[in-house]
Amino acid sequence: MFIKYDYEEEEKKSGLKIVLGLLFLILVFGLLTFYWFVPRGGVYFENVPAHSNFSLGVSASMQFYENMRFPEKKISYKIDDCSLQKTYNMKQAFEFIEGDTVLEFYEVLDDEDILIICDETREMNGGLFIAGEGGPTNITQGGEFNIIQHGQIRLIKESNCKNPNIAIHELLHVLGFEHSLNRNNIMYNITNCDQIIGPDIFELIDNVYVAESLPDLLIEKVSANLEGKYLSTNISIRNIGLKDASDSKLIIFVDGKQIEEVEIESMQMGYGRVLMFSNIWISQLRIDEIEYEIRTEFSELDKKNNKIEIKIGDD
């Protein structure tokens, strides 16, 4: 028996194997090239500060304005038409800030200090989705403090982090804090789950709320004009404190002798009033000094600014 061997067929098979082998090598080489040299979303390397403080070590203001605070340490809020998850995240944020500061938050049905609303609309800014918005909506300039009368938070995206970072970020905006340049800080303008609150934020909150919630009546400016034995004078008074002021009195002295007393009606914080007197008869032949004093029966942040005096002839 003879076994036939087809050399032509064998040569064809051998050529096919060589072609397939070359194609396989080209494919492997291509895949290796793609793996090493073509960007795949990449691994991002950078040198960032390890700390989470608001500042990066340079002088930076943490708040929109200096010494921003609500009048009271106890701050009310209302959550309006939000999903269960967003409501839960917001309440977690309140508890989180409460746990490390002197602040207390409580829920009300109306007349709230902070209003929280929710929105499912996907909005973009600079190629990034907006997760939320927040900030003070009514600020009164006082003496030492810029007083937040009302704030609002708009939650858009639900937080996927262990901590409710988006809700905390917007709450801190309402408390007066602006964006931080530190990527590790929760007030950085692009959120991620690894960001935390630096201790400097807690310290500033506690420091700015050390002052009691009291009124503070201030004599801002006085002017006087003496014609013969008749005195005309204007007095500008303002409440620069953290609370409305009850009724008080203004007393005017000329060289230590009382010549006028008038009731001052209650005054809301941030509000002012001008009192004008004309042709007050003066018995003295000579006047050297006029003194103005506000007398109250309630405590104030500062009683020293309740008095002012002018010398006759002074501007």
C-alpha positions as protocol buffer text, in pm:
chain_id: "A"
residue {
  index: 1
  type: MET
  ca { x: 0 y: 0 z: 0 }
}
residue {
  index: 2
  type: PHE
  ca { x: 132 y: 336 z: -93 }
}
residue {
  index: 3
  type: ILE
  ca { x: 68 y: 657 z: 101 }
}
residue {
  index: 4
  type: LYS
  ca { x: 44 y: 959 z: -121 }
}
residue {
  index: 5
  type: TYR
  ca { x: 176 y: 1295 z: 4 }
}
residue {
  index: 6
  type: ASP
  ca { x: 50 y: 1605 z: -168 }
}
residue {
  index: 7
  type: TYR
  ca { x: 342 y: 1852 z: -164 }
}
residue {
  index: 8
  type: GLU
  ca { x: 138 y: 2136 z: -318 }
}
residue {
  index: 9
  type: GLU
  ca { x: -131 y: 2118 z: -50 }
}
residue {
  index: 10
  type: GLU
  ca { x: 132 y: 2107 z: 223 }
}
residue {
  index: 11
  type: GLU
  ca { x: 300 y: 2415 z: 80 }
}
residue {
  index: 12
  type: LYS
  ca { x: -32 y: 2600 z: 78 }
}
residue {
  index: 13
  type: LYS
  ca { x: -95 y: 2510 z: 445 }
}
residue {
  index: 14
  type: SER
  ca { x: 256 y: 2615 z: 542 }
}
residue {
  index: 15
  type: GLY
  ca { x: 211 y: 2955 z: 373 }
}
residue {
  index: 16
  type: LEU
  ca { x: -122 y: 3010 z: 551 }
}
residue {
  index: 17
  type: LYS
  ca { x: 39 y: 2936 z: 886 }
}
residue {
  index: 18
  type: ILE
  ca { x: 310 y: 3195 z: 818 }
}
residue {
  index: 19
  type: VAL
  ca { x: 52 y: 3461 z: 724 }
}
residue {
  index: 20
  type: LEU
  ca { x: -160 y: 3387 z: 1033 }
}
residue {
  index: 21
  type: GLY
  ca { x: 150 y: 3397 z: 1252 }
}
residue {
  index: 22
  type: LEU
  ca { x: 248 y: 3737 z: 1114 }
}
residue {
  index: 23
  type: LEU
  ca { x: -106 y: 3869 z: 1171 }
}
residue {
  index: 24
  type: PHE
  ca { x: -99 y: 3742 z: 1529 }
}
residue {
  index: 25
  type: LEU
  ca { x: 235 y: 3912 z: 1596 }
}
residue {
  index: 26
  type: ILE
  ca { x: 104 y: 4239 z: 1447 }
}
residue {
  index: 27
  type: LEU
  ca { x: -208 y: 4216 z: 1667 }
}
residue {
  index: 28
  type: VAL
  ca { x: -5 y: 4154 z: 1984 }
}
residue {
  index: 29
  type: PHE
  ca { x: 231 y: 4438 z: 1903 }
}
residue {
  index: 30
  type: GLY
  ca { x: -65 y: 4669 z: 1836 }
}
residue {
  index: 31
  type: LEU
  ca { x: -231 y: 4581 z: 2166 }
}
residue {
  index: 32
  type: LEU
  ca { x: 90 y: 4642 z: 2360 }
}
residue {
  index: 33
  type: THR
  ca { x: 135 y: 4977 z: 2187 }
}
residue {
  index: 34
  type: PHE
  ca { x: -224 y: 5076 z: 2269 }
}
residue {
  index: 35
  type: TYR
  ca { x: -182 y: 4970 z: 2632 }
}
residue {
  index: 36
  type: TRP
  ca { x: 139 y: 5163 z: 2697 }
}
residue {
  index: 37
  type: PHE
  ca { x: 105 y: 5473 z: 2483 }
}
residue {
  index: 38
  type: VAL
  ca { x: -263 y: 5551 z: 2430 }
}
residue {
  index: 39
  type: PRO
  ca { x: -438 y: 5746 z: 2716 }
}
residue {
  index: 40
  type: ARG
  ca { x: -707 y: 5535 z: 2888 }
}
residue {
  index: 41
  type: GLY
  ca { x: -856 y: 5787 z: 3135 }
}
residue {
  index: 42
  type: GLY
  ca { x: -520 y: 5789 z: 3297 }
}
residue {
  index: 43
  type: VAL
  ca { x: -374 y: 5785 z: 3644 }
}
residue {
  index: 44
  type: TYR
  ca { x: -358 y: 6139 z: 3771 }
}
residue {
  index: 45
  type: PHE
  ca { x: -58 y: 6238 z: 3981 }
}
residue {
  index: 46
  type: GLU
  ca { x: -21 y: 6566 z: 4167 }
}
residue {
  index: 47
  type: ASN
  ca { x: 136 y: 6705 z: 4478 }
}
residue {
  index: 48
  type: VAL
  ca { x: -139 y: 6842 z: 4705 }
}
residue {
  index: 49
  type: PRO
  ca { x: -126 y: 6956 z: 5068 }
}
residue {
  index: 50
  type: ALA
  ca { x: -205 y: 6680 z: 5309 }
}
residue {
  index: 51
  type: HIS
  ca { x: -399 y: 6904 z: 5547 }
}
residue {
  index: 52
  type: SER
  ca { x: -771 y: 6986 z: 5509 }
}
residue {
  index: 53
  type: ASN
  ca { x: -767 y: 7342 z: 5640 }
}
residue {
  index: 54
  type: PHE
  ca { x: -959 y: 7603 z: 5446 }
}
residue {
  index: 55
  type: SER
  ca { x: -644 y: 7799 z: 5367 }
}
residue {
  index: 56
  type: LEU
  ca { x: -341 y: 7670 z: 5181 }
}
residue {
  index: 57
  type: GLY
  ca { x: -108 y: 7862 z: 5408 }
}
residue {
  index: 58
  type: VAL
  ca { x: -162 y: 8201 z: 5247 }
}
residue {
  index: 59
  type: SER
  ca { x: -375 y: 8480 z: 5384 }
}
residue {
  index: 60
  type: ALA
  ca { x: -731 y: 8409 z: 5274 }
}
residue {
  index: 61
  type: SER
  ca { x: -1072 y: 8516 z: 5392 }
}
residue {
  index: 62
  type: MET
  ca { x: -1289 y: 8218 z: 5482 }
}
residue {
  index: 63
  type: GLN
  ca { x: -1619 y: 8408 z: 5473 }
}
residue {
  index: 64
  type: PHE
  ca { x: -1788 y: 8630 z: 5216 }
}
residue {
  index: 65
  type: TYR
  ca { x: -1774 y: 8916 z: 5467 }
}
residue {
  index: 66
  type: GLU
  ca { x: -1599 y: 8942 z: 5801 }
}
residue {
  index: 67
  type: ASN
  ca { x: -1768 y: 8789 z: 6107 }
}
residue {
  index: 68
  type: MET
  ca { x: -2079 y: 8655 z: 5937 }
}
residue {
  index: 69
  type: ARG
  ca { x: -2329 y: 8489 z: 6169 }
}
residue {
  index: 70
  type: PHE
  ca { x: -2695 y: 8441 z: 6245 }
}
residue {
  index: 71
  type: PRO
  ca { x: -2831 y: 8643 z: 6537 }
}
residue {
  index: 72
  type: GLU
  ca { x: -2873 y: 8332 z: 6754 }
}
residue {
  index: 73
  type: LYS
  ca { x: -2683 y: 8007 z: 6802 }
}
residue {
  index: 74
  type: LYS
  ca { x: -3015 y: 7824 z: 6763 }
}
residue {
  index: 75
  type: ILE
  ca { x: -3105 y: 7837 z: 6394 }
}
residue {
  index: 76
  type: SER
  ca { x: -3435 y: 7720 z: 6247 }
}
residue {
  index: 77
  type: TYR
  ca { x: -3482 y: 7551 z: 5911 }
}
residue {
  index: 78
  type: LYS
  ca { x: -3760 y: 7433 z: 5681 }
}
residue {
  index: 79
  type: ILE
  ca { x: -3724 y: 7156 z: 5421 }
}
residue {
  index: 80
  type: ASP
  ca { x: -3969 y: 7212 z: 5137 }
}
residue {
  index: 81
  type: ASP
  ca { x: -4072 y: 6934 z: 4896 }
}
residue {
  index: 82
  type: CYS
  ca { x: -3754 y: 6725 z: 4896 }
}
residue {
  index: 83
  type: SER
  ca { x: -3707 y: 6352 z: 4840 }
}
residue {
  index: 84
  type: LEU
  ca { x: -3655 y: 6126 z: 5138 }
}
residue {
  index: 85
  type: GLN
  ca { x: -3285 y: 6085 z: 5050 }
}
residue {
  index: 86
  type: LYS
  ca { x: -3218 y: 6458 z: 5018 }
}
residue {
  index: 87
  type: THR
  ca { x: -3414 y: 6528 z: 5337 }
}
residue {
  index: 88
  type: TYR
  ca { x: -3207 y: 6266 z: 5517 }
}
residue {
  index: 89
  type: ASN
  ca { x: -2881 y: 6411 z: 5376 }
}
residue {
  index: 90
  type: MET
  ca { x: -2977 y: 6762 z: 5486 }
}
residue {
  index: 91
  type: LYS
  ca { x: -3065 y: 6654 z: 5839 }
}
residue {
  index: 92
  type: GLN
  ca { x: -2737 y: 6462 z: 5854 }
}
residue {
  index: 93
  type: ALA
  ca { x: -2555 y: 6782 z: 5758 }
}
residue {
  index: 94
  type: PHE
  ca { x: -2723 y: 6975 z: 6038 }
}
residue {
  index: 95
  type: GLU
  ca { x: -2628 y: 6703 z: 6288 }
}
residue {
  index: 96
  type: PHE
  ca { x: -2272 y: 6698 z: 6156 }
}
residue {
  index: 97
  type: ILE
  ca { x: -2220 y: 7073 z: 6214 }
}
residue {
  index: 98
  type: GLU
  ca { x: -2399 y: 7056 z: 6550 }
}
residue {
  index: 99
  type: GLY
  ca { x: -2164 y: 6782 z: 6667 }
}
residue {
  index: 100
  type: ASP
  ca { x: -1851 y: 6998 z: 6638 }
}
residue {
  index: 101
  type: THR
  ca { x: -1975 y: 7354 z: 6702 }
}
residue {
  index: 102
  type: VAL
  ca { x: -2190 y: 7554 z: 6943 }
}
residue {
  index: 103
  type: LEU
  ca { x: -2470 y: 7577 z: 6684 }
}
residue {
  index: 104
  type: GLU
  ca { x: -2809 y: 7410 z: 6717 }
}
residue {
  index: 105
  type: PHE
  ca { x: -3057 y: 7356 z: 6433 }
}
residue {
  index: 106
  type: TYR
  ca { x: -3429 y: 7286 z: 6467 }
}
residue {
  index: 107
  type: GLU
  ca { x: -3707 y: 7229 z: 6216 }
}
residue {
  index: 108
  type: VAL
  ca { x: -4009 y: 7461 z: 6181 }
}
residue {
  index: 109
  type: LEU
  ca { x: -4312 y: 7482 z: 5953 }
}
residue {
  index: 110
  type: ASP
  ca { x: -4270 y: 7851 z: 5868 }
}
residue {
  index: 111
  type: ASP
  ca { x: -4076 y: 8169 z: 5951 }
}
residue {
  index: 112
  type: GLU
  ca { x: -3752 y: 7976 z: 5912 }
}
residue {
  index: 113
  type: ASP
  ca { x: -3396 y: 8107 z: 5920 }
}
residue {
  index: 114
  type: ILE
  ca { x: -3286 y: 7863 z: 5646 }
}
residue {
  index: 115
  type: LEU
  ca { x: -3508 y: 7739 z: 5364 }
}
residue {
  index: 116
  type: ILE
  ca { x: -3409 y: 7416 z: 5189 }
}
residue {
  index: 117
  type: ILE
  ca { x: -3560 y: 7345 z: 4848 }
}
residue {
  index: 118
  type: CYS
  ca { x: -3484 y: 7063 z: 4605 }
}
residue {
  index: 119
  type: ASP
  ca { x: -3460 y: 7034 z: 4229 }
}
residue {
  index: 120
  type: GLU
  ca { x: -3412 y: 6737 z: 3998 }
}
residue {
  index: 121
  type: THR
  ca { x: -3300 y: 6951 z: 3702 }
}
residue {
  index: 122
  type: ARG
  ca { x: -2953 y: 6860 z: 3574 }
}
residue {
  index: 123
  type: GLU
  ca { x: -2767 y: 7185 z: 3521 }
}
residue {
  index: 124
  type: MET
  ca { x: -2412 y: 7236 z: 3402 }
}
residue {
  index: 125
  type: ASN
  ca { x: -2156 y: 7508 z: 3456 }
}
residue {
  index: 126
  type: GLY
  ca { x: -1816 y: 7500 z: 3286 }
}
residue {
  index: 127
  type: GLY
  ca { x: -1865 y: 7140 z: 3179 }
}
residue {
  index: 128
  type: LEU
  ca { x: -1950 y: 7023 z: 3534 }
}
residue {
  index: 129
  type: PHE
  ca { x: -2286 y: 6930 z: 3680 }
}
residue {
  index: 130
  type: ILE
  ca { x: -2414 y: 7161 z: 3953 }
}
residue {
  index: 131
  type: ALA
  ca { x: -2469 y: 6958 z: 4271 }
}
residue {
  index: 132
  type: GLY
  ca { x: -2633 y: 7233 z: 4475 }
}
residue {
  index: 133
  type: GLU
  ca { x: -2649 y: 7601 z: 4557 }
}
residue {
  index: 134
  type: GLY
  ca { x: -2661 y: 7787 z: 4886 }
}
residue {
  index: 135
  type: GLY
  ca { x: -2591 y: 8114 z: 5060 }
}
residue {
  index: 136
  type: PRO
  ca { x: -2730 y: 8399 z: 5270 }
}
residue {
  index: 137
  type: THR
  ca { x: -3022 y: 8582 z: 5111 }
}
residue {
  index: 138
  type: ASN
  ca { x: -3051 y: 8866 z: 5364 }
}
residue {
  index: 139
  type: ILE
  ca { x: -2749 y: 9023 z: 5536 }
}
residue {
  index: 140
  type: THR
  ca { x: -2761 y: 9318 z: 5777 }
}
residue {
  index: 141
  type: GLN
  ca { x: -2442 y: 9510 z: 5844 }
}
residue {
  index: 142
  type: GLY
  ca { x: -2401 y: 9558 z: 6215 }
}
residue {
  index: 143
  type: GLY
  ca { x: -2106 y: 9682 z: 6415 }
}
residue {
  index: 144
  type: GLU
  ca { x: -1867 y: 9394 z: 6468 }
}
residue {
  index: 145
  type: PHE
  ca { x: -2083 y: 9146 z: 6277 }
}
residue {
  index: 146
  type: ASN
  ca { x: -2245 y: 9100 z: 5939 }
}
residue {
  index: 147
  type: ILE
  ca { x: -2574 y: 8946 z: 6046 }
}
residue {
  index: 148
  type: ILE
  ca { x: -2737 y: 8675 z: 5837 }
}
residue {
  index: 149
  type: GLN
  ca { x: -3113 y: 8719 z: 5860 }
}
residue {
  index: 150
  type: HIS
  ca { x: -3206 y: 8444 z: 5616 }
}
residue {
  index: 151
  type: GLY
  ca { x: -3042 y: 8181 z: 5397 }
}
residue {
  index: 152
  type: GLN
  ca { x: -3144 y: 7932 z: 5130 }
}
residue {
  index: 153
  type: ILE
  ca { x: -3014 y: 7595 z: 5008 }
}
residue {
  index: 154
  type: ARG
  ca { x: -3104 y: 7431 z: 4676 }
}
residue {
  index: 155
  type: LEU
  ca { x: -3014 y: 7064 z: 4658 }
}
residue {
  index: 156
  type: ILE
  ca { x: -2992 y: 6921 z: 4307 }
}
residue {
  index: 157
  type: LYS
  ca { x: -2776 y: 6608 z: 4324 }
}
residue {
  index: 158
  type: GLU
  ca { x: -2804 y: 6339 z: 4588 }
}
residue {
  index: 159
  type: SER
  ca { x: -2477 y: 6265 z: 4765 }
}
residue {
  index: 160
  type: ASN
  ca { x: -2321 y: 5924 z: 4704 }
}
residue {
  index: 161
  type: CYS
  ca { x: -2062 y: 5975 z: 4977 }
}
residue {
  index: 162
  type: LYS
  ca { x: -2056 y: 5825 z: 5325 }
}
residue {
  index: 163
  type: ASN
  ca { x: -2103 y: 6177 z: 5461 }
}
residue {
  index: 164
  type: PRO
  ca { x: -2353 y: 6418 z: 5301 }
}
residue {
  index: 165
  type: ASN
  ca { x: -2077 y: 6636 z: 5154 }
}
residue {
  index: 166
  type: ILE
  ca { x: -2302 y: 6829 z: 4915 }
}
residue {
  index: 167
  type: ALA
  ca { x: -2550 y: 6926 z: 5189 }
}
residue {
  index: 168
  type: ILE
  ca { x: -2267 y: 7018 z: 5429 }
}
residue {
  index: 169
  type: HIS
  ca { x: -2100 y: 7230 z: 5158 }
}
residue {
  index: 170
  type: GLU
  ca { x: -2420 y: 7427 z: 5092 }
}
residue {
  index: 171
  type: LEU
  ca { x: -2496 y: 7465 z: 5464 }
}
residue {
  index: 172
  type: LEU
  ca { x: -2153 y: 7617 z: 5519 }
}
residue {
  index: 173
  type: HIS
  ca { x: -2225 y: 7860 z: 5234 }
}
residue {
  index: 174
  type: VAL
  ca { x: -2540 y: 7969 z: 5421 }
}
residue {
  index: 175
  type: LEU
  ca { x: -2328 y: 8017 z: 5734 }
}
residue {
  index: 176
  type: GLY
  ca { x: -2115 y: 8263 z: 5538 }
}
residue {
  index: 177
  type: PHE
  ca { x: -1827 y: 8047 z: 5412 }
}
residue {
  index: 178
  type: GLU
  ca { x: -1702 y: 8090 z: 5057 }
}
residue {
  index: 179
  type: HIS
  ca { x: -1512 y: 7844 z: 4838 }
}
residue {
  index: 180
  type: SER
  ca { x: -1171 y: 7717 z: 4944 }
}
residue {
  index: 181
  type: LEU
  ca { x: -869 y: 7671 z: 4715 }
}
residue {
  index: 182
  type: ASN
  ca { x: -775 y: 7352 z: 4900 }
}
residue {
  index: 183
  type: ARG
  ca { x: -883 y: 7040 z: 4707 }
}
residue {
  index: 184
  type: ASN
  ca { x: -894 y: 6844 z: 5034 }
}
residue {
  index: 185
  type: ASN
  ca { x: -1141 y: 7085 z: 5196 }
}
residue {
  index: 186
  type: ILE
  ca { x: -1515 y: 7032 z: 5172 }
}
residue {
  index: 187
  type: MET
  ca { x: -1555 y: 7393 z: 5055 }
}
residue {
  index: 188
  type: TYR
  ca { x: -1357 y: 7332 z: 4736 }
}
residue {
  index: 189
  type: ASN
  ca { x: -1583 y: 7409 z: 4441 }
}
residue {
  index: 190
  type: ILE
  ca { x: -1560 y: 7056 z: 4292 }
}
residue {
  index: 191
  type: THR
  ca { x: -1688 y: 6791 z: 4529 }
}
residue {
  index: 192
  type: ASN
  ca { x: -1548 y: 6446 z: 4599 }
}
residue {
  index: 193
  type: CYS
  ca { x: -1610 y: 6200 z: 4879 }
}
residue {
  index: 194
  type: ASP
  ca { x: -1259 y: 6230 z: 5031 }
}
residue {
  index: 195
  type: GLN
  ca { x: -1297 y: 6598 z: 5125 }
}
residue {
  index: 196
  type: ILE
  ca { x: -1340 y: 6686 z: 5492 }
}
residue {
  index: 197
  type: ILE
  ca { x: -1393 y: 6994 z: 5705 }
}
residue {
  index: 198
  type: GLY
  ca { x: -1073 y: 7140 z: 5843 }
}
residue {
  index: 199
  type: PRO
  ca { x: -1067 y: 7232 z: 6213 }
}
residue {
  index: 200
  type: ASP
  ca { x: -1025 y: 7600 z: 6122 }
}
residue {
  index: 201
  type: ILE
  ca { x: -1387 y: 7614 z: 6001 }
}
residue {
  index: 202
  type: PHE
  ca { x: -1517 y: 7477 z: 6332 }
}
residue {
  index: 203
  type: GLU
  ca { x: -1294 y: 7721 z: 6523 }
}
residue {
  index: 204
  type: LEU
  ca { x: -1418 y: 8022 z: 6327 }
}
residue {
  index: 205
  type: ILE
  ca { x: -1783 y: 7923 z: 6380 }
}
residue {
  index: 206
  type: ASP
  ca { x: -1733 y: 7893 z: 6755 }
}
residue {
  index: 207
  type: ASN
  ca { x: -1535 y: 8218 z: 6775 }
}
residue {
  index: 208
  type: VAL
  ca { x: -1788 y: 8425 z: 6583 }
}
residue {
  index: 209
  type: TYR
  ca { x: -2074 y: 8293 z: 6798 }
}
residue {
  index: 210
  type: VAL
  ca { x: -1903 y: 8367 z: 7131 }
}
residue {
  index: 211
  type: ALA
  ca { x: -2079 y: 8704 z: 7155 }
}
residue {
  index: 212
  type: GLU
  ca { x: -2420 y: 8688 z: 7317 }
}
residue {
  index: 213
  type: SER
  ca { x: -2730 y: 8773 z: 7115 }
}
residue {
  index: 214
  type: LEU
  ca { x: -2777 y: 9123 z: 7255 }
}
residue {
  index: 215
  type: PRO
  ca { x: -2872 y: 9463 z: 7112 }
}
residue {
  index: 216
  type: ASP
  ca { x: -2616 y: 9742 z: 7087 }
}
residue {
  index: 217
  type: LEU
  ca { x: -2734 y: 10101 z: 7059 }
}
residue {
  index: 218
  type: LEU
  ca { x: -2474 y: 10332 z: 6913 }
}
residue {
  index: 219
  type: ILE
  ca { x: -2468 y: 10713 z: 6893 }
}
residue {
  index: 220
  type: GLU
  ca { x: -2327 y: 10741 z: 6543 }
}
residue {
  index: 221
  type: LYS
  ca { x: -2313 y: 11115 z: 6494 }
}
residue {
  index: 222
  type: VAL
  ca { x: -2420 y: 11438 z: 6661 }
}
residue {
  index: 223
  type: SER
  ca { x: -2429 y: 11800 z: 6549 }
}
residue {
  index: 224
  type: ALA
  ca { x: -2517 y: 12109 z: 6748 }
}
residue {
  index: 225
  type: ASN
  ca { x: -2579 y: 12476 z: 6677 }
}
residue {
  index: 226
  type: LEU
  ca { x: -2603 y: 12743 z: 6947 }
}
residue {
  index: 227
  type: GLU
  ca { x: -2771 y: 13074 z: 6867 }
}
residue {
  index: 228
  type: GLY
  ca { x: -2773 y: 13303 z: 7167 }
}
residue {
  index: 229
  type: LYS
  ca { x: -2924 y: 13099 z: 7449 }
}
residue {
  index: 230
  type: TYR
  ca { x: -3100 y: 12849 z: 7219 }
}
residue {
  index: 231
  type: LEU
  ca { x: -2953 y: 12511 z: 7125 }
}
residue {
  index: 232
  type: SER
  ca { x: -3050 y: 12304 z: 6820 }
}
residue {
  index: 233
  type: THR
  ca { x: -2904 y: 11956 z: 6785 }
}
residue {
  index: 234
  type: ASN
  ca { x: -2939 y: 11638 z: 6576 }
}
residue {
  index: 235
  type: ILE
  ca { x: -2849 y: 11289 z: 6703 }
}
residue {
  index: 236
  type: SER
  ca { x: -2813 y: 10979 z: 6484 }
}
residue {
  index: 237
  type: ILE
  ca { x: -2868 y: 10648 z: 6669 }
}
residue {
  index: 238
  type: ARG
  ca { x: -2841 y: 10293 z: 6532 }
}
residue {
  index: 239
  type: ASN
  ca { x: -2879 y: 9942 z: 6669 }
}
residue {
  index: 240
  type: ILE
  ca { x: -2564 y: 9757 z: 6558 }
}
residue {
  index: 241
  type: GLY
  ca { x: -2627 y: 9456 z: 6782 }
}
residue {
  index: 242
  type: LEU
  ca { x: -2758 y: 9103 z: 6733 }
}
residue {
  index: 243
  type: LYS
  ca { x: -3108 y: 9161 z: 6870 }
}
residue {
  index: 244
  type: ASP
  ca { x: -3386 y: 9419 z: 6857 }
}
residue {
  index: 245
  type: ALA
  ca { x: -3354 y: 9689 z: 7124 }
}
residue {
  index: 246
  type: SER
  ca { x: -3640 y: 9767 z: 7361 }
}
residue {
  index: 247
  type: ASP
  ca { x: -3744 y: 10120 z: 7457 }
}
residue {
  index: 248
  type: SER
  ca { x: -3467 y: 10338 z: 7596 }
}
residue {
  index: 249
  type: LYS
  ca { x: -3395 y: 10704 z: 7680 }
}
residue {
  index: 250
  type: LEU
  ca { x: -3172 y: 10974 z: 7539 }
}
residue {
  index: 251
  type: ILE
  ca { x: -3051 y: 11238 z: 7785 }
}
residue {
  index: 252
  type: ILE
  ca { x: -2868 y: 11558 z: 7690 }
}
residue {
  index: 253
  type: PHE
  ca { x: -2638 y: 11738 z: 7934 }
}
residue {
  index: 254
  type: VAL
  ca { x: -2484 y: 12082 z: 7903 }
}
residue {
  index: 255
  type: ASP
  ca { x: -2174 y: 12121 z: 8122 }
}
residue {
  index: 256
  type: GLY
  ca { x: -2299 y: 11836 z: 8342 }
}
residue {
  index: 257
  type: LYS
  ca { x: -2653 y: 11969 z: 8381 }
}
residue {
  index: 258
  type: GLN
  ca { x: -2944 y: 11778 z: 8226 }
}
residue {
  index: 259
  type: ILE
  ca { x: -3141 y: 11989 z: 7981 }
}
residue {
  index: 260
  type: GLU
  ca { x: -3342 y: 11732 z: 7783 }
}
residue {
  index: 261
  type: GLU
  ca { x: -3474 y: 11376 z: 7808 }
}
residue {
  index: 262
  type: VAL
  ca { x: -3664 y: 11186 z: 7542 }
}
residue {
  index: 263
  type: GLU
  ca { x: -3797 y: 10832 z: 7501 }
}
residue {
  index: 264
  type: ILE
  ca { x: -3649 y: 10620 z: 7220 }
}
residue {
  index: 265
  type: GLU
  ca { x: -3890 y: 10359 z: 7088 }
}
residue {
  index: 266
  type: SER
  ca { x: -3780 y: 10001 z: 7027 }
}
residue {
  index: 267
  type: MET
  ca { x: -3538 y: 9963 z: 6737 }
}
residue {
  index: 268
  type: GLN
  ca { x: -3480 y: 9659 z: 6518 }
}
residue {
  index: 269
  type: MET
  ca { x: -3123 y: 9538 z: 6467 }
}
residue {
  index: 270
  type: GLY
  ca { x: -2957 y: 9718 z: 6181 }
}
residue {
  index: 271
  type: TYR
  ca { x: -3206 y: 10004 z: 6193 }
}
residue {
  index: 272
  type: GLY
  ca { x: -3132 y: 10365 z: 6281 }
}
residue {
  index: 273
  type: ARG
  ca { x: -3309 y: 10684 z: 6378 }
}
residue {
  index: 274
  type: VAL
  ca { x: -3233 y: 11056 z: 6377 }
}
residue {
  index: 275
  type: LEU
  ca { x: -3358 y: 11269 z: 6666 }
}
residue {
  index: 276
  type: MET
  ca { x: -3384 y: 11643 z: 6603 }
}
residue {
  index: 277
  type: PHE
  ca { x: -3422 y: 11914 z: 6866 }
}
residue {
  index: 278
  type: SER
  ca { x: -3473 y: 12283 z: 6799 }
}
residue {
  index: 279
  type: ASN
  ca { x: -3444 y: 12589 z: 7022 }
}
residue {
  index: 280
  type: ILE
  ca { x: -3374 y: 12425 z: 7358 }
}
residue {
  index: 281
  type: TRP
  ca { x: -3338 y: 12714 z: 7603 }
}
residue {
  index: 282
  type: ILE
  ca { x: -3007 y: 12717 z: 7790 }
}
residue {
  index: 283
  type: SER
  ca { x: -2981 y: 12902 z: 8119 }
}
residue {
  index: 284
  type: GLN
  ca { x: -2599 y: 12916 z: 8134 }
}
residue {
  index: 285
  type: LEU
  ca { x: -2423 y: 13225 z: 8009 }
}
residue {
  index: 286
  type: ARG
  ca { x: -2136 y: 13013 z: 7876 }
}
residue {
  index: 287
  type: ILE
  ca { x: -2131 y: 12658 z: 7736 }
}
residue {
  index: 288
  type: ASP
  ca { x: -1818 y: 12448 z: 7704 }
}
residue {
  index: 289
  type: GLU
  ca { x: -1944 y: 12093 z: 7653 }
}
residue {
  index: 290
  type: ILE
  ca { x: -2255 y: 11903 z: 7546 }
}
residue {
  index: 291
  type: GLU
  ca { x: -2291 y: 11533 z: 7639 }
}
residue {
  index: 292
  type: TYR
  ca { x: -2536 y: 11281 z: 7497 }
}
residue {
  index: 293
  type: GLU
  ca { x: -2617 y: 10952 z: 7671 }
}
residue {
  index: 294
  type: ILE
  ca { x: -2845 y: 10660 z: 7591 }
}
residue {
  index: 295
  type: ARG
  ca { x: -2975 y: 10485 z: 7902 }
}
residue {
  index: 296
  type: THR
  ca { x: -3118 y: 10136 z: 7880 }
}
residue {
  index: 297
  type: GLU
  ca { x: -3261 y: 9881 z: 8120 }
}
residue {
  index: 298
  type: PHE
  ca { x: -3129 y: 9588 z: 7917 }
}
residue {
  index: 299
  type: SER
  ca { x: -2785 y: 9443 z: 7857 }
}
residue {
  index: 300
  type: GLU
  ca { x: -2593 y: 9538 z: 7542 }
}
residue {
  index: 301
  type: LEU
  ca { x: -2288 y: 9414 z: 7357 }
}
residue {
  index: 302
  type: ASP
  ca { x: -2113 y: 9741 z: 7442 }
}
residue {
  index: 303
  type: LYS
  ca { x: -2230 y: 10023 z: 7670 }
}
residue {
  index: 304
  type: LYS
  ca { x: -1930 y: 10244 z: 7597 }
}
residue {
  index: 305
  type: ASN
  ca { x: -2076 y: 10359 z: 7266 }
}
residue {
  index: 306
  type: ASN
  ca { x: -2387 y: 10491 z: 7445 }
}
residue {
  index: 307
  type: LYS
  ca { x: -2214 y: 10819 z: 7524 }
}
residue {
  index: 308
  type: ILE
  ca { x: -2062 y: 11094 z: 7316 }
}
residue {
  index: 309
  type: GLU
  ca { x: -1963 y: 11453 z: 7385 }
}
residue {
  index: 310
  type: ILE
  ca { x: -1877 y: 11757 z: 7179 }
}
residue {
  index: 311
  type: LYS
  ca { x: -1705 y: 12080 z: 7261 }
}
residue {
  index: 312
  type: ILE
  ca { x: -1874 y: 12397 z: 7151 }
}
residue {
  index: 313
  type: GLY
  ca { x: -1694 y: 12520 z: 6843 }
}
residue {
  index: 314
  type: ASP
  ca { x: -1578 y: 12166 z: 6747 }
}
residue {
  index: 315
  type: ASP
  ca { x: -1674 y: 12038 z: 6401 }
}
